[in-house]
Amino acid sequence: MAVPIRQSFKSGAIVQNKTAETVTYARIGTKSADSELVPISLADVGARIGTAADLLGTRADAAKAIGVSASALQRYIKGDNEPPFTAIARLAALSGVSIAWLAGLDGTENVQNRVSQPARLDAWTLGQAVYVLDGVLSQLASHMQPQAYAETLLMLCDYLQAGGGKLQPDNVVDLVQYIKRRQNGNESG
């Protein structure tokens, strides 16, 4: 029998119990006595990651788009490694599935129809958009919530596609202003 490893992060909001096959999380951000653990199967999560990655083209394309190596993505799919939240958030945003579905907490997502359709964006454009957006956020010493990140990334991909794969200086200025407005709460989407 495997002995769970128990970890508490800074705020104590996340409590993780880890065994070889299953990871469980307490409710995030709650301090109630009702802290039921939700079982999350790494194998199930891995299969869902693989399905979502297939929506982005090849596995190599998907890995590049979400900012991990192809071998790291393969380890997530096999259930050998637990993916970081940023990789999951990007994969969810780019493939159009929910984070809850990727985590195995929501079985209602219908991704099979999407798998048979070609990806809307090519991997190069998507990779460039991620690179530019992450660079702008780094320069602003800022971050975005997953939904805002996804919306901004799609907007940036539209700019790239319209400009033949190149951003004009005005587009970058627009992007910086858009991010600042979102941070100030002046624009919701």
Secondary structure, 3 states (H helix, E strand, C coil): CCCCEEEECCCCCCEEEECCCEEEECCCCCCCCCCCCEEEEHHHHHHHHHHHHHCCCCHHHHHHHHCCCHHHHHHHHHCCCCCCHHHHHHHHHHHCCCHHHHCCCCCCCCCHHHHCCCCCCCHHHHHHHHHHHHHHHHHCCCCCCHHHHHHHHHHHHHHHHHCCCCCCHHHHHHHHHHHHHHHCCCCCC
